[in-house]
Amino acid sequence: MASITSVRGFKDILPEEMSKWHYVEEIARRVFSHFGVKEIRVPLLEKTELFKRGIGEATDIVEKEMYTFLDRGGDYLTLRPEATASVIRAYLEHHLYAKEPLSKLYTMGPMFRRERPQKGRFRQFHQINVEFLGLSDPRIDSELIFMLIHFLYAVGLKDLTLEINSLGCPLCRPAFRDRLTSFLKDKENALCEDCRRRLGTNPLRIFDCKQEGCRETIAGAPLILDYICDDCDSHFKEVQRNLDALNTPYRVNRQMVRGLDYYTRTAFEVTTSALGAQNAVTGGGRYDGLAKLLGGPDIPGIGFAIGVERLISMLPADENFSNVSPDLFIATLGEKARDFAYGLSNRLRASGLIAEMEFSDKGLKNQMKRANKLGCRYTLIIGENELETGKAPLRHMDGGEQEDVALSSPQDLAAILKAGKTDT
Ligand code: HAM
């Protein structure tokens, strides 16, 4: 019978890779707690309408990348392509805004987009997502960005570029959009089919097109920064002033637009040359109209999402990110010894130690090799003889020192193993 494989673009994360995931997640939790950011968990499945309204009908995500299906109950449901719309929905649904003036929330988990899979791009991928909701003060923008950069360096990334731009607001963007559309109108033939369509629906997206003709055409286009209103301009200048004060280097990328429609004012991306074509580790920005658009009060917000697979692919491959290795390996010679070791290893585990044992009848040399490979601190060797005398040699794997320990008391053995423990 043919074997069943995973779905294209959906990846298994194997046990050997998990230490990197735990490492990244632990640093995220620690850094976020220092900045007062609290965890929220939202469902993977939402009503399709949430993303259509939140992300925007004329975005690539909503137009062609969502996993949407008709539920048996007659509702259209979608596997979340991002977390922001869901977090805002939960924030509004549970009236979190009534509890505190500024809510700082983070969530981590899988997102789903039916994109063309390639290096660094998957159909199920993971994000670490942060949202600061409640204030439009530019200090909030720079605090969020500062925390993000601090986190990325804390994880150990290097050669990062922070790019920022302002995308204006509903007061100034329409005039820019008209200006851009009329600039592009008589150059329509030079645009790709997608961008010709975008010209009518979402002309700002043309800045992101990778096609040669579109890139050349857009190179001379008017730029949003030259059209933003005075309020947006002074907001953007304050964000920059604060980033300077926080010693956070950035580059203003006047052509940067983002792939989701909810953005207003500050937008940013962190890229790295280490990633090749899919070089964005993080994207984010302010979305002051989103809460209202989703039916709530007019509450401003800003956030970002980090692509965890991309982040992890930048960590050194050979480094051991796990500090968890077994305290004890029980080498066994004979069936009776295995029986005894079975009880002992499980008792030791229940007392908080990590114990492994040998179930096969492999020779001692082979078993010691396995103990070494597992990185065990100690090995206890049990055979018929040891069971008879009630004493067995406990070998320290580092120095090879050996002492006899009594087998009658798992507590005493546990005490010896715990005494030498430095890694927890
Ligand atoms: P985004 O730019 O669509 O923003 O995604 C953020 C990050 O997720 C990207 O920079 C990338 O690292 C990763 N990513 C996106 N698509 C894929 C994929 N197919 N495979 C692997 N990684 C991917 C958002 O999602 C916004 N919700 C961010 C945000 C939060 N804005 C405000 N708050």
Residues whose N, C-alpha, C, O or C-beta is under 5 A from the ligand:
A	BS01	HAM	E82 A83 T84 R113 E115 G120 R121 F122 F125 V130 A280 V281 T282 G283 G284 G285 I302 G303 F304 A305 I306 G307 R310
